Amino acid sequence: MKYAFISRIGQGAYGCVLKAREVESGEIVAVKQIALKLYTQNQMDIFREINSLKNFDHENVVSLKEILYSSTTVSVVLEFVESNLKLVIYDERRPTNMDLLKKLFFQVLKGIRYIHSLSIMHRDIKPENILVSRTGRIKIADFGLAGLYLPEDNERTYSHQVATRWYRAPELLFGSIKYTPSVDIWAFACVLAEYLNVGPLFEGANDIDQIGKVFKILGTPTKSNWPDWEKTPDYGKMNFDKMNPVKDWKTVVACHNTDLMEMIQRCLQYNHRLRPSAIQLLQNKFFLTFADNISYTPPFSSNEVEGELRLRKEFDLSLFDNLTLEEI
């Protein structure tokens, strides 16, 4: 037995995520167990994540320890990180000053910059996928929707069925299959606004409602602010009343810092060519100074289910008969 089970820390579309201890070293790890026999149509997502993680070596991106295969199951062993940004955002104990925000989101940008430097688009930036360690170290995780970006290939297309709705860039909402890593910058700004508002900025109930939420703040697109809008596959399929952009962004984002507000607005532009890159955002004067020694411990997930007996009752481990945790 290479790993000893501690608890279940999550359950996703493909299987469960377990907290475990490597027997020999005592190191705590996260084990993502994936039952391939149930989700053969989604195997591409699984191997996309594995292949992305193999190439990463950065302090702000979750690291891959090893991969264990069986005929029906893949177990991806990752470094264990105690919390995530969603828990921090909704933590009532969180400091309200700018220092913590700067510390966390500067690291998020460093992680995005690194990912983009490898010509990879994450395509699912959201609070749950931004892990936070006990000491406040950011780790970007979950690369199941990641994709290789090839700007020199003019014929290359990408799936628009990516990103979680509330953080999905407008070009994705309109079905575009030719886009850039700037979709991650849009998502980054949505997460930043959510941190400030303690609630999602664009909380659409479905894709049509999501578009309406965006229009309500940014106004109906025009040829001047989104030249490519009429070229998107879903242009003309939906009719919306003409809306004007909000005049005062302070009414939609709880922020009184001019530099920070300007950063959010630059990221949330219809024209993806005008959105700043992660490199440019890191150079923004908002991040010039901030305290790094902040006394704050992020909350830990309350969803951990302790004990293997309880796990067996709540999750069908027969899915993993060929490779149970006790065997890896």
N, C-alpha and C positions, 0 to 999 in steps of 0.2 A: 504494500500500500504506500503510494508516494505522497498522497494528500489525505489529511484527516478533515472530515466535514465539521464545520462550526455552525453555520446557519444559512438559511436562504435569504438573499437580499433583494431579489427581484424576479419577475416572471414576464417574459416578453412573447412576441409572436412566434418565436422558434423554439423556445424552451425556457430554462430557468438560469438564473445567475446565483451561484453559491459562494459563500465566504468559506475559505478553507485554510488549512495550515500545512505547509510543506513539512513533512515529518522529519526529514534530515536536518534542515536548516532552522525550522521554526518560523520561517517567514510567512506572514499572512498574505494570501492572494485571493483574487476573484476568479472563479471558474465559470465561464459561460458555456453551458451544456446545450447543444443543439441537436434535436432529433430530426435527422435528414429525411427519414422515411415518411414523415408527415408533411413535409414542406418542400417537396422536390421542385416545385415551381419557383421557389424563392432561394434556391441554392446559390444563385449568382450573388445575391446580397451578402450571404455568409462568406463566400470566398473573396468577394470584393473587400470586405472588412479585413480579412486575414492578410491579403496581399498588401493592403495599405499599411497595416500595422508593422509588417515585416520591414518596411523601408524607413520607419520613423525612429529618430533618436533625438529627442528634445525634451527639455525639462517641463514643458507645458503641454505635452501630448502623452497620453497614457501609454505605457510600454508593454509590449508583448513578451511574456516569459517563454511560453512554448505552446505547441499545438499537438493535441493527441487525437488520433483518428481511429474510428472503427468503420465497419461497413455501413452502419446506419447513424452514427453519432460523431460529431466533432466537439471536442472540449478545448476551448480557447482559454489559456491561463494568462491572466493579466495582473498587473500590479493592483493592489487593493487601495482604494482611496475612500476615506470615511464619509464624505458628504458630497453634496452637489449644489450648484448655484440656485436651484429652485428652493431648496431648504433655506438657504441664506436669505433670498429675496423675501420670503414670507416669515422670517424669524423676527419676532417682536423685540428680541434683545439686540438686534443688529444696530450698531452705531449709525446715526443719521448724517454724520459729517462726510466730507468728500474723500477723506484719506483712505477709507476701506474701499470705496468705489474705485478710486484710482489704482490702488494696489491690485485689486481683482481684475479689472478690465484691461489694464496694461498687460497683464499676463495673458489674458484671452487673446489680445491682439498679437502678442508674440507667438502664440501657438498657431493662430490663423496665418500669420506671415510665413512661418516655417512650412506649414502645409501647402500654402500657395507657391512657395519657392520650389516645391517638388512637382509643380504642375498638377496638383490634386485639389479638387473642390470637395469640401466636406458635405455640403448639401443637406445637412440636418442640424445646423447650429440652433440650440435651444437650451434653456436653463438646465434641464435634466441631463443633457449630454456634456455639461461643463462641470467636471468634478472638482471638489475643493477638499484639500487635505486638512488635517487637524491644525497645521501651522499656517494655513492660508495659501498653500501652493495650488495653482490652477492646473488641471489636466483635462484637455479636450479628449472626449471619448466617443465611442459608437460611430464607427465608420462604415456601417452597413449600407449607406446610400452614397458613399464617396465615389467620385468619378475622376478619371484622368482628363485633364484639359489640354487640348492640342490646338492652340491658336493658329498654327501654320497650316492646318488641314481645313480648308474652306468647306469641304463636303461633310465634315464630321457633324453629327447630330447627337443630342443628349436627351435622355428622358425628362419630360416635364413633371412626371409623377414622383417628385422628390420633395423633401422638406416638409416639416409639420405645418399645417395650414396657417396658424397665427404668425409664423415667421417666414412665410413664403413670399418671395419677391413678385412684383406685379407681372413680370414677363413669364414667370412660371404659372401664375393664375390664368394667364391668357394663352396657355398651351405652347409657349415657345420651346422649340427643340434646338435652338442655337442661342446659347447664353454663355456667360463668363463667370469666373470666381466671384464677381461682384454680388452674386446671389447670397454669398456668405456675409458680405458686408451689410446688406440689407437686414439679414437675420441678426447680426451682431447688434445693430442699432435698435432692433425690436426688443432684444434682451436687455439692453441698456435702459431703454425707456421703461421696461417692465420693472427693473430694479428701482427706478425712481418713483414710479407710480404705485408700486406694490400691486400690480395687476397688468395683464396684457394690454398693449396699445391697440392692436387690431384683433379683437376677439370674435371672429366670425363663426357662426353656427354651421355654415357650409361654404362651399367655394363662392357662390353668388353673393352671399352675405359678407364674406371676407372682402371681396372686391368693393362692395358698398362701404365697408368700414374704412378701407384705404381711401376711396374717393371722398369720403366725408371730411377727411383731414387734409389730403393733398389736392383735393378738387378733381374734377373730371379731366383726364389727360387731354392735351392739345398737341398739335404738330410741333409746337416750339419746345414743350417740355418733355415730349416723348415722340421723337420723329419716327420710331419704328413701330408705334402702336398699331397702325393700320396693316402692318405686315404680319402681325401675330395670328396664329391659326384660328383663335376664337374671337377675333375682332368682328363685330357686327352680329354676333350670335346672341348678344344680350343688350338690352336697352336700359339705360340709366338716365334719370333726370340730370340735367346739367347742375353741377355743384361747384362752388367756389372754394378755394383753399382757405384754411383757417387763417385769420389775420394775426392772431396772437398765440404762438405755440405754447405759452405758459398755461393756456386753458386746457391743453391736452397732455402736456408733460410737466410733471411737478419738478421743475428745475429753474433755479434763479441764477445759475452760473452761465454767463454769456458764451464762454468758450465751449462749454459742454453742450449747450443747446444748439449752437452753430454746427458742432460735430454731428449731432443726431440728424439735423436737417440735411446736411450734405450727404449723409449715408442713405437717407430715405428719399431719394430722387427717382422719378420714373426712368429717366435716361441713365442706363447703367454705365455709360461712358463717363458720366460726371461724378459718379460715386468715387470717393477716395479709396486708395488701396490700403491694406493693413500697414504697409511701410509709411505711407503718408500720415495715417492716423497716429502712429506711434510718435511721430515728430510734432504732433499738435502741441501747442503751448499749454494746453490743459494738463498734460502729463509731465511738464517740466519739473515740478516739485511735488513730492508727497512723502509722508512719513511711512516707513516700511515696518517699523516696530509697533504694530497696532495690537492692542490687547483685546482679542476677540477669538473665540473658539466657535466654529460653525456647528450647528446642530447635526446630530446623527439621525439616520433614518429610523423611524418608529415602526417600520414594516418588517424588520428582521424577525424571522421565525426561528426561535432557538430550538435546537434538538432535532435529531434525525427522525424520531418517532412522529413528531408533529408534522415534519416535512412529508413523510410518507402518507399521512392521513390527508394532507391538503393538496398534494401534487402527485400525479400518477407517474411514479418512477419506473413503471414498466416500459415507458417510452425509451428508457436508457438501459434496457436489459443487456445490451452488448458491451456497454462501457459505463458502469456505475462509478460514482465518485470513489467508492471503496477500492476500486480496481486500478485507478490511475495514479 
